[in-house]
Amino acid sequence: MPADLAVIGLGPYGLPLAQAAVLAGVPTLGYRTGPETDPLTPSELRRMLSGGFRTAAGPAELGRVRTAVICAPTAPGADGGLDLTQVEAAARTLAAHMRPHITVVLESPVRPGTTEDFLRPILEHGSGLRAGRDFHLAYSPSRADPGNRDFTPANTPKVIGGLTPACTESAAAFYSRLTDKVVRARGLREAETVQLLEANFRHVNIALVNEMAVLCHDLGVDVWDVIRCAETKPFGFQAFRPGPGVGGHSVPQDLTGHAPRSLRMVELARQVNDQMPRYVVQRAAALLNEHGKSARGARVLLLGVTYKPDLADQQATPAQEIATRLMSLGASVSYHDPHIPSWNVLGRPVPRADSLYEAAADADLTILLQQHRTYDLQGLSVKAQLMLDTRGAAPAGAAHRL
């Protein structure tokens, strides 16, 4: 059966889109751009295959679809911007096989202007077609939130911005098959800037509560109780929670060197959030000292080393830096994570605790880094000699909180 949709890039942006399309009954072709960071489980793959999903045998198959969505990852580059290497490779591959009337959408996180100034010339040069005349070109920010059971692609509004009004309508017609609501932006740059605002909103607000956590600890105030009370305000406040750092695939962008002015608050937020792993290690060392122990030679157990609860994704997880800093202090580090069977830090394997409660009882300090659903924090706090809870998840008084 011919595919209606090609998803180019099956990582954290492309895979949720492909799953949503299959669920909506859209025959979907997946095209890999590199090593996948979010692989399918066997059961997920079976469901998708039975629903009409298949992976491309070669790039020539991209020329037989009506819609192609580029979802290649864009990691931070050396210049502080985003690395567009995989987006460029995906675009060149697609351009070589494009046919007239195809709709091409970019979903990868990019800075404003990328779709028109970077992607469009590659597609036009490689295909001999003209955007807005021979094919439709649009941008739609990815709003995938893996593991979120409340908000799925079907009930999450989708923002669309096209090169021309006709491009916007063509992309909107496709996405209306997947979601209950399509929101039309004025154009490409507006849609790209939506992604910028949404990503930076997260990082700036996490930085605020991270700074509040440090301040509240110095004041002897329970920051988690402060947030609990503040979120009862029905207007003008949205609750964010502090933590040991910020992970995930969405990175803050201050646009330094790529815009008339930079976003100073975003750069400050990045600095605050980047300091949190160091602060966690400082708190850990201080707790050990308060209990008559030194960090050097201390047995430290890390609970949860993924960036998000109940998922195996380790993208930008703060656990890496925390483990590295603890090791540099001479601590003996082990870990437990039900989703990560093996874990390396500095190129060396970290011992995995097979028996969680025995490991917590044996460790001089247990640090909760990620609140996986399987963790019984009440029981663990009883077993642990000393526990630092960076998520405010343990019962009050059961552990030392961030």
Secondary structure, 3 states (H helix, E strand, C coil): CCCCEEEECCCCCHHHHHHHHHHCCCCEEEECCCCCCCCCCHHHHHHHHHCCEEECCCHHHHHHCCEEEECCCCCECCCCCECCHHHHHHHHHHHCCCCCCCEEEECCCCCCCHHHHHHHHHHHHHHCCCECCCEEEEECCCCCCCCCCCCCCCCCCEEEEECCHHHHHHHHHHHCCCCCCEEECCCHHHHHHHHHHHHHHHHHHHHHHHHHHHHHHHHCCCHHHHHHHHCCCCCCCCCCCCCCCCCCCCCCCCCCCCCCCCCHHHHHHHHHHHCHHHHHHHHHHHHHHHCCCCCCCCEEEEECCCCCCCCCCCCCCCHHHHHHHHHHCCCEEEEECCCCCCCEECCEECCECCCHHHHHHHCCEEEECCCCCCCCHHHHHHHCCCEEECCCCCCCCCCEEC
